[in-house]
């Protein structure tokens, strides 16, 4: 019963957030991911991008906790790594129980296959990709993880962000200053996989203006700094804060 309630909650959020229609393959897959694996859209376990579902690293770790995973062993693969050019490869082994022989997954990362938002952190990306792949093997998860794809901040992501965040300069400043603030905000949205609509609603509330276009550059810069700090220190809490604006929109509707 709990998993069915979870699916209903996921369905409501998915239809509101991504405009998915009943009866489609996307929602059928969402039902499978909700009931079989207990993934939560609200908690950030799943993302819907380019007509496909992706599981997140946080969602896989939470699944391993629910399934009482015995251990995850990670080690670098030196023969495929070259720190001087930012190329890293890792091997991860997931042990579902103490008697499990292990499920192995490999992950690699270099500047050519990671988002520009995480350049310089290729080692951590490679490790995360290895763990994700091993966990997906261990628990039979057919969908890819968002961290495994080359760059989740491609042209589509940039276009969506540009639509949601004003492109003209903020109030009272020159035309050359506004886009720089917007680009930083869009980068944060892509890097931490945030919903542009909800970030915009939160920004308006934070700045205390009717629209983001009426905020001053200083207000927007303060918001970007605040958002960045919160996303790094406690992303789950930030997601909950952003989702409160989703509930507000539903209430108005």
C-alpha positions in Angstrom: 0.0 0.0 0.0 2.9 2.4 0.8 4.4 1.9 -2.6 1.1 2.5 -4.3 0.7 5.8 -2.3 4.3 6.6 -3.4 3.4 6.1 -7.0 0.4 8.3 -6.7 2.5 11.1 -5.2 5.1 10.6 -7.9 2.4 10.7 -10.6 1.0 14.0 -9.3 4.4 15.6 -9.2 5.5 14.2 -12.6 2.4 15.5 -14.3 2.7 18.9 -12.8 6.5 19.2 -13.2 7.0 17.7 -16.7 3.5 17.8 -18.1 3.3 14.0 -18.6 0.0 12.5 -19.7 -1.8 9.5 -18.4 -1.4 6.3 -20.4 2.0 7.1 -21.8 5.0 4.9 -21.6 6.8 7.4 -19.3 4.2 7.1 -16.6 4.1 3.3 -17.0 7.8 3.3 -16.4 7.4 5.7 -13.4 4.9 3.2 -11.9 7.5 0.4 -12.2 10.3 2.5 -10.7 8.0 3.6 -7.8 6.5 0.3 -6.9 9.4 -2.1 -7.6 12.2 0.1 -6.3 10.5 2.7 -4.1 12.0 5.7 -5.9 10.6 9.1 -5.0 10.4 12.0 -7.5 10.0 14.5 -4.6 13.1 13.3 -2.9 15.1 13.7 -6.1 15.5 9.9 -6.8 14.3 10.3 -10.4 14.6 12.9 -13.2 12.8 13.0 -16.5 15.0 14.4 -19.3 14.7 14.2 -23.1 11.7 11.8 -22.8 13.5 9.4 -20.6 13.7 8.6 -16.8 17.1 8.7 -15.0 17.9 7.6 -11.5 20.1 9.8 -9.4 23.1 8.8 -7.2 21.1 9.8 -4.1 18.2 7.6 -5.2 20.6 4.6 -5.7 22.2 5.1 -2.3 18.8 5.3 -0.6 17.8 2.1 -2.4 20.9 0.3 -1.2 20.1 1.4 2.4 16.5 0.0 2.0 17.8 -3.2 0.7 20.4 -3.5 3.5 23.4 -3.5 1.2 26.4 -5.1 3.0 29.2 -3.0 1.5 30.4 -1.0 -1.5 34.1 -1.2 -2.3 35.7 1.4 -4.7 39.2 1.5 -6.1 40.9 3.5 -8.8 41.9 1.8 -12.0 45.4 3.2 -12.6 45.9 1.7 -16.0 43.0 3.8 -17.4 43.7 6.9 -15.3 45.9 9.9 -16.1 45.6 12.6 -13.4 47.8 15.0 -15.4 45.0 15.5 -17.9 42.0 14.9 -15.6 41.2 11.4 -16.7 40.1 9.0 -14.0 38.6 5.4 -13.9 37.2 3.6 -10.9 36.0 0.1 -10.2 33.1 -0.4 -7.7 31.9 -3.6 -6.2 28.6 -3.9 -4.5 28.0 -6.7 -2.0 24.3 -7.2 -1.4 25.0 -9.5 1.6 27.9 -10.9 3.5 27.9 -14.0 1.3 27.5 -12.1 -2.0 30.4 -12.4 -4.4 29.9 -8.9 -5.6 28.5 -6.9 -8.6 31.2 -4.9 -10.4 30.8 -1.6 -12.2 33.3 0.7 -13.9 33.1 4.4 -14.3 35.4 6.9 -16.1 35.5 10.7 -16.4 37.6 13.2 -18.2 37.1 16.9 -19.3 35.5 15.7 -22.6 32.6 13.7 -21.0 31.6 15.8 -17.9 29.6 19.0 -17.6 31.5 22.2 -17.6 29.9 22.8 -14.2 32.0 20.0 -12.6 35.2 20.5 -14.5 38.1 19.8 -12.1 36.1 17.2 -10.2 36.5 14.4 -12.7 37.8 12.0 -10.0 34.6 12.3 -8.0 32.5 12.0 -11.1 34.3 8.8 -12.1 33.9 7.3 -8.7 30.2 8.2 -8.6 29.6 6.7 -12.0 31.3 3.4 -11.0 29.2 3.1 -7.8 26.0 3.9 -9.8 26.7 1.3 -12.4 27.5 -1.4 -9.8 24.4 -0.6 -7.8 22.2 -0.7 -10.9 23.6 -4.2 -11.7 23.2 -5.4 -8.2 19.5 -4.4 -8.0 18.5 -5.0 -11.6 17.7 -1.3 -12.5 17.3 -0.9 -16.2 17.3 2.9 -16.4 20.6 4.8 -16.6 21.8 7.1 -13.9 22.0 10.8 -14.6 25.6 11.0 -13.5 26.6 8.3 -16.0 25.6 10.2 -19.1 28.3 12.4 -20.7 26.7 15.7 -19.8 23.2 16.3 -18.4 23.7 20.0 -19.1 23.5 19.9 -22.8 21.8 22.3 -25.2 18.3 21.3 -24.2 19.1 22.0 -20.5 20.6 25.4 -21.3 17.6 26.3 -23.5 15.1 25.4 -20.8 17.0 27.4 -18.2 17.2 30.4 -20.5 13.4 30.4 -20.8 12.8 30.4 -17.1 15.5 32.8 -16.0 15.3 36.4 -17.4 18.0 37.1 -20.0 17.9 40.9 -19.8 19.9 42.8 -17.1 18.4 43.1 -13.7 16.9 46.4 -12.6 19.1 49.4 -12.6 22.2 48.0 -14.2 24.0 47.9 -17.6 23.2 45.4 -20.3 26.5 43.6 -19.8 25.9 42.7 -16.2 22.6 40.8 -16.3 23.5 37.7 -18.4 26.5 37.0 -16.2 24.3 36.6 -13.1 21.8 34.5 -15.1 24.6 32.2 -16.4 25.8 31.6 -12.9 22.3 30.8 -11.8 21.7 28.5 -14.8 24.9 26.7 -14.1 23.8 26.0 -10.5 20.5 24.7 -11.8 22.2 22.3 -14.2 25.0 21.3 -11.8 22.6 20.4 -8.9 19.7 19.2 -11.2 17.2 21.8 -9.9 13.8 22.7 -11.4 14.2 26.1 -13.2 10.5 27.0 -12.5 10.8 26.3 -8.8 14.2 28.1 -8.5 12.6 31.1 -10.2 9.7 31.1 -7.7 12.1 30.8 -4.8 14.3 33.6 -6.2 11.3 36.0 -6.5 10.3 35.2 -2.9 13.9 35.6 -1.7 14.4 39.0 -3.4 11.0 40.2 -2.3 9.9 41.5 -5.7 6.9 40.8 -7.9 9.1 39.2 -10.6 12.7 38.4 -10.9 13.1 41.1 -13.6 12.4 43.7 -11.0 15.2 42.5 -8.6 18.5 44.4 -8.4 21.8 42.8 -9.3 22.8 42.7 -5.7 19.6 40.9 -4.7 20.1 38.3 -7.4 23.8 37.8 -6.6 22.9 37.3 -2.9 20.3 34.7 -4.0 22.8 32.9 -6.2 25.3 32.7 -3.4 22.6 31.5 -1.0 21.4 28.9 -3.4 25.0 27.6 -4.1 25.8 27.3 -0.4 22.6 25.4 0.3 22.9 23.1 -2.7 26.4 22.1 -1.6 25.8 21.7 2.1 22.3 20.2 2.1 20.8 19.5 -1.3 17.9 17.4 0.1 16.8 20.3 2.3 17.0 22.7 -0.7 14.8 20.3 -2.7 12.2 20.3 0.0 12.2 24.1 0.1 11.8 24.2 -3.7 9.0 21.7 -3.7 7.1 23.9 -1.2 6.6 26.3 -4.2 5.3 23.4 -6.3 2.7 22.7 -3.6 1.9 26.5 -3.6 1.3 26.5 -7.3 -0.9 23.4 -7.1 -3.0 25.1 -4.3 -3.5 28.2 -6.5 -4.5 26.0 -9.4 
